[in-house]
Amino acid sequence: MKFADIPGLEEEKKRLIDFFKSDKIHHALLFFGLEGSANLPLALSFATYINCENKKENDSCGECPSCLKMNKLIHPDVHLIFPVAPSPKITKEVVSDKYIESWRVSYLENPYMNVFDWFETCGIENKQPNISKDEARNIIKKLSLKPFESRFKINVIWLPEFMHNSTANALLKILEEPPGDTLFFLVSNNYQKLLSTILSRVQMFKVKSFEDEDIKNYFRKFDDVSESEVDSAIYLSGSNINTAEKILRDATVDNLNYLKEWLRNCYSENFLEINKKLDWFNDLSKIKKRAFLMYSLKLMREALVSKIDLSLVKISEDEKNFVSNFRKTLDQESLEDLILLLDRSVSYLDRNANPKILFLDLSIKISNFFQKVKT
């Protein structure tokens, strides 16, 4: 990947190139950006630029042997480390190298993927992501070897917040004093979860979220969607390029109708129908469970905003009609509590809560909100 493949972020690209030209690259850079940002593509584009054999003024050439290998993520001096989990075929020494082919495919199809996308691609979406101590031993072993063909040996650790504490502690010394011409690029969405001893050994490089105009330019590859659909996807995703693309691609998921039916059953205390919905929710992939809860949370927030001024709501007409009717069923305090409840449910789902129990508990509490207002 070249810098030119990433929409916008010209300031970040220039800073990285200036780091290299001034020979002031810190041996351990922490690329921090929120989910859906370009922190991983920027880290890999910088790795491509560093090892490029025919650098241009503001980018790698894209044509030399080193760049061609990076385009396929097969450069022998760029090591990729990422969260994994045991699978039926891989139960011992669960490390990135055993999943590398799947990860390459996943990244090349979606450079802005999150850990749930990656786990769904490799078929282990119901497991807890982890970077184990075996991975630390693997990294140290690789760094004992000299680079094969480039000056720098680069280790890209995607989502180090999933490192086990023993893994992080095992890497402390090599992060502080790596072998010559060795670089570490840690790519994080939540650096607060990293040990303070890790943070003290890295230089923070903050990657801002995409501007809406940059996302629009990126989505010009879609010939069959209108500008208004792109605008709606950007808004609903919170300017998350990964989520926005899913919204544009997944035209078969009718979350609005599911939400209407679910809330209608909660309102009427129809737990027979809610029980049927438990199986529907449980059968969704973890990504789609999360997407449904996030969509519900988004519309509840819009319902709260609409109590102030309906003109401030920027969603589709069908969604506006739903919000306009729904906001009459709850008072402001109950609506605020519902928003907090949905937000917590997303957090519990991320921590592998039982989806059936979570959805049933959520349904009961929402029903109680309605009954409280009725009385």
C-alpha positions in Angstrom: 0.0 0.0 0.0 1.2 3.5 -0.9 0.4 6.7 0.9 -1.6 7.7 -2.2 -4.0 4.9 -1.6 -5.2 6.5 1.6 -7.7 9.3 1.2 -6.7 12.6 2.8 -4.5 12.8 5.9 -1.8 14.8 4.0 -0.4 16.2 7.2 0.2 12.8 8.8 1.8 11.5 5.6 4.2 14.4 5.4 5.2 14.0 9.1 6.1 10.4 8.6 8.2 11.1 5.5 9.9 14.0 7.3 10.7 11.5 10.2 12.5 9.3 7.7 14.3 12.1 5.8 15.6 13.7 9.0 16.8 10.2 10.2 14.8 10.8 13.4 12.5 7.7 13.3 11.8 6.5 16.8 12.5 2.8 17.0 9.0 2.2 18.5 6.1 4.2 17.1 2.5 3.9 18.4 0.0 4.7 15.6 -3.1 5.7 17.6 -6.4 6.2 15.9 -10.0 5.4 16.6 -11.6 2.4 15.0 -12.2 3.1 11.3 -9.2 5.4 11.1 -6.2 4.9 8.8 -3.7 4.0 11.5 -3.0 0.5 10.1 -2.8 1.6 6.4 -0.5 4.5 7.5 1.8 2.1 9.4 2.0 -0.3 6.4 2.4 2.5 3.9 5.3 3.9 6.0 6.9 0.5 6.1 6.5 0.3 2.4 8.1 3.8 2.0 11.0 3.0 4.3 12.1 -0.1 2.4 11.3 1.2 -1.0 14.3 1.0 -3.4 13.3 3.9 -5.5 11.6 6.5 -3.3 9.7 9.4 -4.7 9.5 12.8 -3.1 6.3 12.1 -1.2 5.6 8.4 -1.6 7.1 4.9 -2.4 7.5 4.0 -6.0 5.1 1.1 -6.0 7.1 -0.8 -8.6 10.4 -2.0 -7.1 10.7 -5.6 -5.8 10.3 -4.3 -2.2 7.0 -2.4 -3.0 5.6 -5.3 -5.0 6.1 -7.6 -2.0 4.6 -5.1 0.4 1.5 -4.9 -1.9 0.9 -8.5 -1.2 2.1 -8.3 2.5 4.8 -10.9 1.9 8.0 -8.8 2.5 10.4 -11.0 4.5 11.6 -8.1 6.6 8.2 -6.9 7.7 6.6 -9.1 10.4 2.9 -8.8 11.1 1.6 -9.6 14.6 -2.2 -9.4 15.4 -4.8 -10.8 17.8 -5.7 -14.5 17.2 -7.5 -17.3 19.1 -7.5 -21.1 19.1 -9.5 -22.8 16.4 -10.3 -26.5 15.8 -7.2 -26.8 13.6 -4.9 -24.6 15.7 -4.9 -25.4 19.5 -1.2 -25.0 20.5 1.2 -22.2 20.0 -1.6 -19.9 18.7 0.5 -17.2 17.0 0.0 -14.8 14.0 2.2 -16.8 11.6 -0.4 -19.7 11.6 -3.1 -17.3 10.5 -1.0 -15.0 8.3 -2.6 -16.1 4.9 -6.1 -15.4 6.2 -5.0 -12.0 7.7 -3.5 -10.9 4.4 -6.7 -11.7 2.6 -8.8 -9.9 5.2 -6.6 -6.8 5.2 -6.3 -6.6 1.4 -10.1 -6.8 1.1 -10.7 -4.2 3.9 -7.7 -2.1 5.0 -10.0 -0.4 7.6 -11.2 -3.6 9.2 -11.6 -4.0 13.0 -10.9 -7.1 15.1 -14.4 -8.4 14.7 -14.1 -8.3 10.9 -10.9 -10.2 11.1 -12.2 -12.8 13.4 -15.3 -13.3 11.2 -13.1 -13.8 8.1 -11.0 -16.5 9.7 -14.0 -18.2 11.3 -13.2 -17.6 15.0 -15.6 -14.7 15.7 -16.9 -16.2 19.0 -13.5 -16.3 20.7 -11.6 -13.8 22.8 -8.8 -12.0 20.8 -5.4 -12.4 22.3 -1.7 -11.8 21.6 -0.1 -14.5 23.7 3.3 -15.0 25.3 4.1 -17.5 22.5 3.9 -14.5 20.2 6.5 -12.6 22.2 8.9 -15.6 22.0 8.2 -15.7 18.2 9.1 -12.0 17.8 12.3 -12.3 19.8 13.3 -15.4 17.8 12.8 -13.5 14.5 14.7 -10.5 15.6 17.8 -12.7 16.3 18.1 -13.0 12.6 19.6 -10.3 10.3 17.3 -8.6 7.7 17.0 -10.7 4.5 17.1 -7.9 1.9 16.3 -4.5 3.4 18.1 -2.2 5.8 15.2 -2.2 8.3 13.4 -5.1 10.0 9.9 -3.8 10.8 7.5 -5.4 13.3 3.9 -4.2 12.9 1.8 -5.1 16.0 -1.9 -4.5 15.2 -4.1 -3.9 18.2 -1.5 -4.3 21.0 -4.3 -3.6 23.5 -5.1 -7.3 23.2 -1.6 -8.4 24.4 -1.7 -10.5 27.5 0.3 -8.9 30.4 2.9 -11.6 30.2 3.3 -10.8 26.5 3.8 -7.1 27.1 6.3 -7.8 29.9 8.3 -10.2 27.8 8.6 -7.5 25.1 9.7 -4.6 27.4 13.4 -5.1 27.0 13.4 -5.6 23.2 11.1 -2.5 22.8 13.6 -0.4 24.8 16.8 -1.7 23.2 16.0 -3.5 19.9 18.7 -4.8 17.6 20.1 -2.3 15.1 17.8 -1.1 12.3 14.8 -2.7 13.9 11.5 -0.8 14.1 8.3 -1.5 16.0 5.0 0.0 14.8 2.3 -0.6 17.3 -1.2 0.2 15.8 -3.8 0.8 18.5 -7.4 1.9 18.8 -7.3 2.1 22.6 -3.8 2.8 23.9 -5.2 3.4 27.4 -5.4 -0.4 27.8 -1.6 -0.7 27.3 0.7 -1.1 30.2 2.3 2.1 31.3 5.7 0.4 30.9 4.9 -0.1 27.2 3.7 3.4 26.7 6.9 4.8 28.2 8.9 3.0 25.5 7.0 4.3 22.5 6.5 7.6 20.7 2.9 8.4 20.1 1.8 9.2 16.5 -1.8 10.3 16.6 -3.9 9.6 13.5 -7.0 11.7 13.2 -10.3 10.4 11.9 -11.2 10.9 8.3 -12.9 14.1 7.2 -16.3 13.4 5.6 -15.1 14.7 2.3 -12.2 12.2 2.3 -14.7 9.4 2.9 -16.9 10.6 0.1 -13.9 10.5 -2.3 -13.0 7.0 -1.1 -16.6 5.8 -1.9 -16.6 7.1 -5.4 -15.7 3.5 -6.3 -19.4 2.7 -5.7 -21.1 3.4 -9.0 -24.6 2.3 -7.8 -25.1 4.5 -4.7 -26.2 8.1 -4.6 -24.5 11.0 -2.8 -27.4 11.1 -0.3 -26.9 7.4 0.5 -23.2 8.0 1.1 -24.0 11.0 3.3 -26.4 8.9 5.3 -23.9 6.1 5.7 -21.2 8.5 6.9 -23.6 10.0 9.4 -24.9 6.7 10.7 -21.3 5.4 11.0 -20.1 8.4 13.0 -17.6 9.0 10.1 -16.1 5.5 10.6 -15.1 4.5 7.0 -15.3 0.8 7.8 -18.8 0.9 9.2 -19.9 3.3 6.5 -18.8 0.8 3.8 -20.7 -2.0 5.5 -23.9 0.1 5.5 -23.5 0.8 1.8 -22.7 -2.8 0.9 -25.2 -4.5 3.2 -28.5 -3.6 1.6 -30.2 -6.8 2.8 -30.2 -6.1 6.5 -33.3 -4.2 7.5 -32.4 -3.2 11.0 -35.2 -0.6 11.1 -38.0 -3.2 10.7 -36.3 -5.5 13.2 -36.1 -2.6 15.7 -39.7 -1.6 15.2 -41.0 -5.1 15.8 -38.7 -5.7 18.8 -39.8 -2.4 20.5 -43.4 -3.1 19.7 -43.2 -6.4 21.5 -41.4 -4.8 24.4 -44.1 -2.1 24.6 -47.0 -4.7 24.6 -45.0 -7.1 26.9 -45.3 -9.8 24.3 -42.6 -12.1 25.7 -43.7 -15.0 23.5 -42.6 -13.0 20.4 -39.5 -11.6 22.2 -38.5 -15.2 23.0 -38.5 -15.9 19.2 -36.4 -12.9 18.7 -33.8 -14.3 21.1 -33.0 -17.0 18.5 -32.8 -14.5 15.7 -30.4 -12.3 17.7 -28.3 -15.3 18.9 -27.9 -16.6 15.3 -26.4 -13.3 14.1 -22.7 -13.1 13.8 -21.0 -11.1 16.6 -20.4 -8.3 14.1 -24.1 -8.2 13.1 -25.3 -8.4 16.7 -23.1 -5.4 17.5 -24.3 -3.6 14.4 -28.0 -4.0 15.4 -27.3 -2.7 18.9 -25.3 0.2 17.6 -28.1 1.0 15.1 -30.7 0.9 17.9 -28.4 3.2 20.0 -28.1 5.6 17.1 -31.8 6.0 16.6 -32.5 6.3 20.3 -30.0 9.2 20.4 -31.8 10.7 17.4 -35.1 10.4 19.3 -33.6 12.3 22.2 -32.3 15.0 19.9 -35.7 15.2 18.2 -37.3 16.2 21.5 -35.3 19.4 21.2 -35.6 20.0 17.5 -36.7 17.5 14.9 -34.8 19.5 12.2 -31.5 18.5 13.8 -32.1 14.9 13.0 -30.2 13.7 9.9 -31.5 10.3 9.0 -33.7 8.8 6.3 -37.4 9.7 6.0 -38.5 6.2 7.2 -36.2 6.6 10.2 -37.5 10.1 10.9 -41.1 8.8 10.9 -40.1 6.1 13.4 -38.3 8.6 15.6 -41.1 11.1 15.5 -43.6 8.4 16.7 -41.3 6.6 19.2 -40.2 9.7 21.1 -43.8 10.1 22.3 -43.7 6.7 24.1 -41.0 7.6 26.6 -40.2 10.7 28.7 -36.8 12.3 28.4 -35.5 10.7 31.6 -36.5 7.2 30.4 -35.0 7.8 27.0 -31.7 8.9 28.5 -31.7 5.7 30.6 -32.5 3.6 27.6 -29.5 5.1 25.7 -27.2 4.3 28.6 -28.6 0.8 28.8 -27.9 0.1 25.1 -24.4 1.6 25.4 -23.7 -0.8 28.3 -25.1 -3.7 26.3 -22.7 -3.1 23.5 -19.9 -3.1 26.0 -21.1 -6.4 27.5 -21.3 -7.9 24.0 -17.7 -6.9 23.3 -16.7 -8.7 26.5 -18.4 -11.9 25.2 -21.6 -11.8 27.3 -24.1 -14.5 26.5 -26.1 -13.0 23.7 -29.4 -14.7 24.6 -29.2 -13.6 28.2 -28.1 -10.1 27.2 -30.9 -9.6 24.7 -33.6 -11.0 27.1 -32.3 -8.8 29.9 -32.3 -5.8 27.6 -35.9 -6.6 26.4 -37.2 -6.8 29.9 -35.6 -3.6 31.0 -36.9 -1.7 27.9 -40.4 -3.2 28.6 -40.1 -1.8 32.2 -39.3 1.6 30.8 -42.5 1.6 28.8 -44.7 0.3 31.6 -43.3 2.9 34.0 -44.3 5.7 31.5 -47.8 4.1 30.9 -48.6 4.2 34.6 
